[in-house]
Amino acid sequence: REAKGLLGGYWDAKTKTLQVLESFPCKSLDFDSKEDVKEISSVISKGLRVVGWYHSHPSFQPDPSQRDIQIQKQLQFRRIKDKVVSEPFVGCIHGTYDVRLPSCRSVLNWFWVNTPSRADDSTTKPEDKPMCLSYDLEFSEDVSSEFMDELIQLVEDYRKHPSFTEFGETWRTEGLMPPRKVISGNGDAISELKRLTSSGPIQKLTKLQFSLFSRLPPLT
């Protein structure tokens, strides 16, 4: 099953920059449900605004489906309804275990929906087109103990979930060459992961570790 949640951050109107700082997993994307109201409160309590949503495509390409386009447009429409139209609202699709991925690095596809029709119309039209967004990663050296505790708790909460990924399962039977940008990163750990992924089979846990390490700054 797909994972989903809200994205917290803020919009800088002067620089026209949207910063996404934290994700907040939730069980639905009904902003009026008790579950989502709780998560929205969590975003606000940290001094952030809800600036987007995310979900995963566990075993297929991270391209927006018709349902994804519909949800994104409805959420964009909600911004207009709530009179915060000047602030963008984005979607992110996380491609994790598609066997057609060119490397062990998972794919993040950020998008919004261009609506040539009336912007205040939440219904999906054939002319509504998903538009890919470019993004940059910035690393923070200050990782609080509170944040680490939240990550550990998240793992514990989902450990016995019926759709929990079996990390011991094989992801691919064939090996993969690592992407160039990872070759100089993270010392012995990434070197060992490159060795494990250069020939098959590749376990899901190994793929996850490689994908995470590939997005970390080089260790000093």
C-alpha positions as CSV (number, residue, x, y, z in Angstrom):
1,R,0.0,0.0,0.0
2,E,1.0,3.6,-0.6
3,A,2.4,5.7,2.2
4,K,1.0,9.3,2.4
5,G,1.2,12.4,4.5
6,L,1.6,16.2,4.7
7,L,4.6,18.4,4.2
8,G,5.5,21.2,6.5
9,G,7.5,24.3,5.6
10,Y,7.1,27.9,4.6
11,W,6.9,30.1,1.5
12,D,9.3,33.0,1.1
13,A,7.4,35.6,-1.1
14,K,10.4,37.7,-1.6
15,T,12.7,35.0,-3.1
16,K,9.8,33.0,-4.5
17,T,11.2,29.9,-2.7
18,L,9.2,27.1,-1.1
19,Q,11.1,25.3,1.6
20,V,9.9,21.8,2.8
21,L,11.3,21.1,6.2
22,E,9.5,18.1,7.6
23,S,7.0,15.4,6.6
24,F,4.0,14.3,8.7
25,P,2.6,10.8,7.9
26,C,-1.1,10.4,8.0
27,K,-3.7,7.7,7.2
28,S,-5.8,9.8,4.8
29,L,-5.8,13.1,3.0
30,D,-9.2,14.2,4.1
31,F,-8.3,17.6,5.7
32,D,-11.5,17.4,7.7
33,S,-10.9,14.0,9.3
34,K,-9.7,13.7,12.9
35,E,-6.5,12.1,11.8
36,D,-5.6,14.9,9.4
37,V,-6.7,17.6,11.8
38,K,-4.3,16.2,14.3
39,E,-1.4,16.2,11.8
40,I,-2.2,19.7,10.7
41,S,-2.0,20.7,14.4
42,S,1.4,19.0,14.6
43,V,2.6,21.1,11.6
44,I,1.4,24.3,13.1
45,S,2.8,23.5,16.6
46,K,6.3,23.5,15.1
47,G,5.8,26.9,13.6
48,L,5.4,25.6,10.0
49,R,2.6,25.7,7.4
50,V,1.2,22.9,5.4
51,V,2.8,23.5,2.0
52,G,2.2,20.2,0.3
53,W,1.5,16.5,0.4
54,Y,3.3,13.3,-0.5
55,H,2.6,9.7,-1.2
56,S,4.6,6.7,-2.5
57,H,4.4,4.5,-5.6
58,P,5.9,1.4,-4.0
59,S,6.3,-0.8,-7.2
60,F,5.6,1.4,-10.2
61,Q,6.8,4.6,-11.8
62,P,6.4,7.8,-9.7
63,D,4.4,9.6,-12.4
64,P,1.2,11.4,-11.4
65,S,-1.9,9.2,-12.0
66,Q,-5.3,10.7,-12.8
67,R,-6.2,10.2,-9.1
68,D,-3.0,12.1,-8.1
69,I,-3.9,14.9,-10.5
70,Q,-7.4,15.1,-9.0
71,I,-6.1,15.2,-5.4
72,Q,-3.5,17.8,-6.2
73,K,-6.0,20.1,-8.0
74,Q,-8.4,19.8,-5.2
75,L,-5.7,20.7,-2.7
76,Q,-4.7,23.7,-4.8
77,F,-8.4,24.7,-5.0
78,R,-8.6,24.5,-1.2
79,R,-5.8,27.1,-1.0
80,I,-7.9,29.4,-3.0
81,K,-10.9,28.6,-0.9
82,D,-8.9,29.4,2.3
83,K,-7.7,32.6,0.7
84,V,-4.0,31.7,0.7
85,V,-3.8,31.5,-3.1
86,S,-0.4,33.4,-3.1
87,E,1.3,30.4,-1.4
88,P,2.0,27.4,-3.7
89,F,0.9,23.9,-2.7
90,V,3.0,21.0,-4.1
91,G,2.8,17.3,-4.4
92,C,5.6,14.8,-4.1
93,I,5.6,11.1,-5.3
94,H,8.3,8.8,-3.9
95,G,9.2,5.9,-6.2
96,T,10.7,3.2,-4.0
97,Y,10.8,-0.4,-5.3
98,D,10.0,-0.2,-9.0
99,V,12.3,-2.8,-10.5
100,R,12.7,-0.6,-13.6
101,L,14.6,2.1,-11.6
102,P,18.0,2.8,-13.2
103,S,19.8,2.6,-9.8
104,C,19.2,1.8,-6.1
105,R,18.5,5.5,-5.6
106,S,14.7,6.1,-5.0
107,V,13.1,8.8,-7.1
108,L,11.4,11.9,-5.8
109,N,9.0,13.5,-8.3
110,W,7.7,16.9,-7.3
111,F,4.7,18.3,-9.2
112,W,1.8,20.7,-9.3
113,V,-1.2,20.9,-11.7
114,N,-1.5,23.6,-14.4
115,T,-5.2,24.4,-14.7
116,P,-6.0,26.4,-17.9
117,S,-9.7,26.3,-16.8
118,R,-11.0,28.3,-14.0
119,A,-8.6,28.2,-11.0
120,D,-11.5,28.1,-8.6
121,D,-13.0,24.9,-10.2
122,S,-11.9,21.8,-8.2
123,T,-13.2,19.3,-10.7
124,T,-10.6,17.6,-12.9
125,K,-10.6,18.6,-16.6
126,P,-8.8,16.9,-19.6
127,E,-6.7,20.0,-20.0
128,D,-5.3,19.9,-16.5
129,K,-1.6,18.9,-16.8
130,P,0.8,17.8,-14.1
131,M,4.0,20.0,-14.2
132,C,7.3,18.6,-12.9
133,L,9.1,20.9,-10.4
134,S,12.9,21.2,-9.9
135,Y,14.3,21.2,-6.4
136,D,17.5,21.4,-4.4
137,L,18.5,19.5,-1.3
138,E,20.0,21.4,1.6
139,F,21.6,19.6,4.5
140,S,21.2,20.5,8.2
141,E,24.0,19.7,10.6
142,D,21.6,20.2,13.5
143,V,19.6,17.1,14.0
144,S,17.8,17.3,17.3
145,S,17.3,14.4,19.7
146,E,13.5,15.1,19.5
147,F,13.6,14.5,15.7
148,M,15.5,11.3,16.1
149,D,13.0,10.1,18.8
150,E,10.2,10.8,16.3
151,L,11.9,8.7,13.6
152,I,12.3,5.8,16.0
153,Q,8.7,6.1,17.1
154,L,7.6,6.1,13.5
155,V,9.4,2.8,12.9
156,E,7.8,1.3,16.0
157,D,4.3,2.5,15.0
158,Y,4.6,0.8,11.6
159,R,6.6,-2.2,12.6
160,K,3.5,-4.4,12.8
161,H,1.5,-2.7,10.1
162,P,-0.1,-5.3,7.7
163,S,1.5,-3.5,4.7
164,F,4.9,-3.2,6.3
165,T,7.7,-3.8,3.8
166,E,9.6,-7.1,4.2
167,F,13.1,-5.8,3.9
168,G,14.6,-9.3,3.6
169,E,12.8,-9.8,0.3
170,T,14.6,-9.6,-3.0
171,W,14.1,-6.3,-4.9
172,R,16.1,-7.2,-8.1
173,T,17.8,-10.4,-9.2
174,E,20.4,-8.4,-11.3
175,G,23.0,-6.0,-10.0
176,L,23.1,-2.3,-10.8
177,M,25.9,0.3,-11.4
178,P,25.8,3.1,-8.8
179,P,24.9,6.7,-10.0
180,R,28.1,8.8,-10.5
181,K,27.1,11.4,-7.9
182,V,27.3,8.7,-5.2
183,I,30.8,7.4,-6.1
184,S,32.7,9.8,-3.9
185,G,30.3,9.8,-0.9
186,N,30.2,8.5,2.6
187,G,33.4,6.4,2.9
188,D,33.4,2.7,3.8
189,A,29.6,2.4,4.2
190,I,28.7,3.5,0.7
191,S,31.7,1.4,-0.7
192,E,30.2,-1.7,0.9
193,L,26.7,-0.9,-0.4
194,K,28.1,-0.4,-3.9
195,R,29.7,-3.8,-3.7
196,L,26.5,-5.4,-2.5
197,T,24.4,-3.8,-5.3
198,S,26.9,-4.4,-8.2
199,S,25.8,-8.0,-8.5
200,G,22.4,-9.6,-7.7
201,P,20.3,-10.4,-6.0
202,I,19.7,-7.1,-4.2
203,Q,17.6,-7.1,-1.0
204,K,15.1,-4.4,-0.3
205,L,17.0,-3.4,2.8
206,T,20.2,-3.0,0.9
207,K,18.4,-0.8,-1.7
208,L,16.9,1.3,1.1
209,Q,20.3,1.8,2.8
210,F,21.9,2.8,-0.5
211,S,19.2,5.3,-1.3
212,L,19.4,6.9,2.1
213,F,23.2,7.1,2.1
214,S,23.2,8.6,-1.5
215,R,21.3,11.6,-0.2
216,L,23.5,12.3,2.8
217,P,26.4,14.7,2.7
218,P,29.9,13.2,2.7
219,L,31.1,12.1,6.1
220,T,34.0,14.1,7.6
